[in-house]
Amino acid sequence: MDIATLATLLHETAERHGPFEAAAPPHDWWDWYAAYLHAREEGSTPDEASAAAARYMADVKHVDVTSD
């Protein structure tokens, strides 16, 4: 992946992380980013990648935005 493409994908990732960041308890942003980027590189749409990252955070990192 060239630098310009990577920069664009990182910018998209940052924008997509915003709603999760606002709703989630404290967490390491890089875990969500890694899950999102992995999903995008595997061909997921941005919505699918956001959902995959949220599932990863809930299932693996125990950071769940649906829990109160």
C-alpha positions as CSV (number, residue, x, y, z in Angstrom):
1,M,0.0,0.0,0.0
2,D,1.4,3.4,-0.9
3,I,1.7,6.2,1.6
4,A,-1.1,8.3,0.2
5,T,-3.5,5.3,0.3
6,L,-2.5,4.5,3.8
7,A,-2.9,8.1,4.9
8,T,-6.4,8.1,3.4
9,L,-7.3,4.9,5.2
10,L,-5.9,6.1,8.5
11,H,-8.0,9.3,8.1
12,E,-11.1,7.2,7.5
13,T,-10.3,5.1,10.5
14,A,-9.9,8.1,12.7
15,E,-13.3,9.5,11.6
16,R,-15.0,6.1,12.1
17,H,-13.4,5.7,15.5
18,G,-15.0,8.9,16.7
19,P,-18.5,7.6,17.6
20,F,-17.0,4.5,19.3
21,E,-14.6,6.7,21.3
22,A,-17.5,8.9,22.4
23,A,-19.6,6.0,23.6
24,A,-17.0,3.6,24.9
25,P,-15.3,3.4,28.3
26,P,-11.6,4.2,28.4
27,H,-9.7,2.0,25.9
28,D,-6.6,1.9,23.8
29,W,-7.5,3.4,20.5
30,W,-4.9,1.4,18.6
31,D,-6.9,-1.9,19.3
32,W,-10.0,-0.5,17.6
33,Y,-7.9,1.0,14.8
34,A,-6.1,-2.4,14.2
35,A,-9.4,-4.3,14.0
36,Y,-10.9,-1.7,11.7
37,L,-7.9,-1.5,9.4
38,H,-7.7,-5.3,9.2
39,A,-11.3,-5.5,8.2
40,R,-10.9,-2.9,5.5
41,E,-7.8,-4.6,4.1
42,E,-9.8,-7.8,3.9
43,G,-12.5,-6.1,1.8
44,S,-15.1,-5.0,4.3
45,T,-17.0,-1.8,3.7
46,P,-16.5,1.0,6.2
47,D,-19.8,0.1,8.0
48,E,-18.8,-3.6,8.2
49,A,-15.3,-2.7,9.4
50,S,-16.7,-0.5,12.2
51,A,-19.0,-3.3,13.3
52,A,-16.1,-5.7,13.2
53,A,-13.9,-3.4,15.3
54,A,-16.7,-3.0,17.8
55,R,-17.1,-6.8,18.0
56,Y,-13.4,-7.2,18.5
57,M,-13.4,-4.6,21.3
58,A,-16.3,-6.3,23.0
59,D,-15.2,-9.9,22.6
60,V,-11.5,-9.6,23.0
61,K,-10.8,-6.4,24.9
62,H,-14.1,-6.4,27.0
63,V,-14.9,-2.9,25.9
64,D,-18.5,-2.9,25.0
65,V,-20.5,0.2,24.2
66,T,-23.8,-1.6,24.6
67,S,-23.1,-2.5,28.3
68,D,-24.1,-0.2,31.1
